Amino acid sequence: MTDCTKLFNVMLKQMRKTIYLLFGMQLLAALVITVFNWFSHNGMQVYFYHLAMTDFLPQWGIFTIALSFLCQLILVTIIIFKMQQNCTSQTWRLIPVSDTNFYLVNLLSALISIIYLAVLQLLGLICIFGLSFMNSSSFHNDFLQELHQDSQLISWNGAAAIRLIELIGLVLLLVIVSLLVINLICFCWQIISAAFNGKSNGVILMLLWLLFLSGIYRPLLTTLNFLPQALNYPLNFIAGQDMTGVHSTVSFLLLIGILLLAINLYLINKVVEAKANN
């Protein structure tokens, strides 16, 4: 347990600089876009729901939200690369932990890194919109109007709190399953490449890759079709509306996640070999 804890801390520490860099770039990029939009004669109209945001600070907050998904996508791409690099690194695999524990720690550090960036983004938005609330009268009025509408939609009781937890759990399950699917694809491609190394040319490998992608296309499409409308309308979900298929979706994702995790653990223990990379 001590070795796993140390390994987790080291992996998370490696990602921290990247997380801070991405978060800083997100805030800076949103600020630059806001400045250009503010001083542009043909600046775009910025809206908060259906209400126009005309002051500087609220626009900065809206553009920061708009860049959040892109920033998370870049982080996930970097995390996937690092996860695969760690799994196939002889240096990492020399650490006195089992391959199973190593993979679980690797997966957990990846998930915590994504959550860590999300928390930083949330805190940054709270600060920006807090300043907006204090300094912008238009945003102050618009925010109170939206809060009033939401309070009429949602009755904040125990049931609403449970639905909020379910929504957060659903998002986390989606992230975990996505990481497991991409891990499985990378492991399979590594196995295929190793099996045909020196026995085939790049054309055959590319054909195998296309065949593999076509094989997983329909299962992935089926998984995406299980996504509930709650992700598009979170307030309606918390209010108890648009809940069709939510519990079945959670159960389905949990089952798929357990299956993918078992397959990945088998592959990393029995098939995937560490390479001479640091």
N, C-alpha and C positions, 0 to 999 in steps of 0.2 A: 504493500500500500504506500509506503514511504517513497519507493522508487517511482511508482505511478504518479504520485503527487508532484515529485520533483520534475518528472517528465512533462506533466501537464503545465506546470509553471513555466518551464523553459519554452515549450511550444507557444504558449499564450504570449510570453514576453517577446518572442520573435515577431508575432503578428501585431503587437501594440504600436510599433513605429509606423507600420503600414496603415493601421487604423487611424492614428492621429493625422498622418499625412493626407489620407483621403478625406477625412472630416474637414481639415483645414482648407483643402482645395475646394471642397463643396461650398463652404461658407464664402471663400474668396471669389469663386466663379459666380455664385449667386449675387454677390455684392457688385462685381463688375457688370453683370447683365443688368442689374437694377440701375446702376449709374448711367449706362448707355441708354436704357429705356427712359430714364427720368429726364435726360437732357436731349433726347431725340424728339424732333418735331413730329415724326410719324410713329411715336412709341405705341406699343401694343397696350390694349386695355387689360388690366389684371383684375381678376374676380376672386372673391372668397364666397364659394357657393354661387349665388346669383347676385351678390352685392359687389359693386365696383370698388376696387382698392386704389385710391388716388395718391396716398401719401407714401413717402419713401420707405420707412421701416416696414409697413405691412407688405409692400411689394418685395422687399428683401426676404421676408419670411415665406411668401408664396413661391418665389423662385428657389428658395432653399428646399422647400417641400418637393418642388418639381424635379430637383436634382437628386433627391434622396434615393430613388429607385436606381438611377444610373450608378450612383456611388456604391450602393449595395451590390449591384451586378458586377462591378469591377472587383469588389472585395471577394465575392464568391468565386470569380474566375481565378484570382490569385490564390485563394484558399484551396481550391481544387488542385491547382498545380503543386502547391506546397504539400498537400496531403499525399499525392502520388509520389512526389519526390521523397518524402519521409518514408513511405511504405517500401520503397525500393532502394533505400540507402543502407549500405553496409554499416556506415558510422552510427546511424540511429539504431539499427537492429542489434548492435553490440551491447546496447543498454540491457542490464539484467532484468528484463521483464518478458513475459511470454508474448508471442505474436498476437494472441487474442487481446490481452490487456493493452498492447501497443496500439492496435487498431482502434480500440474503444477510446483510449486517451486521445488519439489523433482526431477521431470523429468529434469527441466532446470539446476539444479545444477549438475546432472549426466552428461548431455551433455557438460556443460562448463568444467567439470573435465576432460573429454576425450579430449576436444580441448586444454585444458591447458597443458596436458602431451604432446600432439602432437606439440604444440608450443615450449615447452622445448626441445623436441627431435630435432626439426628443428634448433633451436638456437645452440644446442650442435653440430649438424652435420656441421653447417656453421662455427663454431669455429675450429673444427677438420680439415675440408677440406680447410679452410682458411690458417691454419698452414701448411697443406700439400702443398698447392699451392705455399707458400713462401719458403718452405724448401726442397721440392722434385722436382727435375728437371723432372723426368719421369712423375710424376703426372701433373706437370705444362703443359708439352707438350700434354699429353693425354687429359687433360681437355680442352685445347684450340682446339684440334682436334674435340672433341665431340661438343663443343660449335659452331664450324664452321659448322658441319654437321646439328645441330639442327637449326641454323639460316637459312640454306638453305631449311629446311623442313617447318619452321614456319615463316610466315610473321606477325611480331608483330604489329598488328593494332587493331582497336576497335573491330572487329569481333572476333579476337583471344582472346582478353581480356574477352569478353562476354562468349565465350566457356569455358574459364578457370573458370569463376564464376559459369557457369552451372555445370562443373565437381565437383567443391567444394560443391555446393548445392546438387548434386546427392549423394555424399558421406555422407553428413550430413543427408539427408533423409534416407539413408540406415541405419545409426546408430540409428536415432530416431525410425524408424519402428522396428528395431531389439529389442530395449529396450521395446517398446510397446508390441511386441509379447511375449517377455519373461515375462513382467509384467502380461499380460493376462493369460499366462500359470500358473504362480504362484498364481494369484487370484483364478482361477478356481480350482486349486488343493487344495487351502485353503478352498474353499467352499465345495468341495467334502469331504475333510477330516472332516470338522466340521459337515456335514450332517450325516456322518456315524460313528461319534465318539461314541464309546461304543456300537454300533449296529452291527459291523462287525469286522472281524479280518484283519490282514495285507495282507492276500492272496487276499481278495476281493478288498481292496484298490489298491493293485498292478495291479489286472486285470482292474480296472477302469482307472488307470494311463496309462496302455498299450492301452486301448481302446481310451482314449483321445489323446494319441500321434498318433495313427493310423488315427484318425479323422482329425488332423491338418497336417498330413504329406503331402498330395497332395497339399493343398493350399500353404504351405511353399515352396514346390518344384516348383509350378507354379510361385511363386514370384521370386525365384532364377533364373528361366529361362528367366525372363524379364531383367536381368542385362545386360547392353550393353557391347560391346567389348571395349568401351572407358576406362573402368577401367583397362583393361590389357594393353592398348596402349594409355596412356594419351597424349603423344606428338602428335600422329596421330589424336587424338580427337581434341586437341587444333588447329591443323593445318587444321581442317575441314574434315578429313577423318574418316572412321569407325563410322559414326554418326547414323547408322541405328537404329531406335527404341529409340533413346535417349529421345526425347521429350515425346513420349508415355510412356516410363518407368518412367520419372519424374512425369507425370500426374497420372499414376497408383499408384506409391508409395505415392504421396500426398493424393490420394483418400483413399488408404488403411490406411495411417497414421491417417487421420481424423476419419475414422470409428473405428479404434482401440482405439484412444484417447477417443471417445464418449463412447465406451463400458467400458473402464477402469474407466472413471469418474462415470459412472452409478454404476459400481460394488463397487467402494470405497465409494460412497455416500449412497447406498441402501443395499448393501449385506455384504461387507467386514467389519468385526468388529475389533476394536483394542483389543489387548491382554495385559495382565499385564506383559509386558516386557519393559525394559528401553533402 
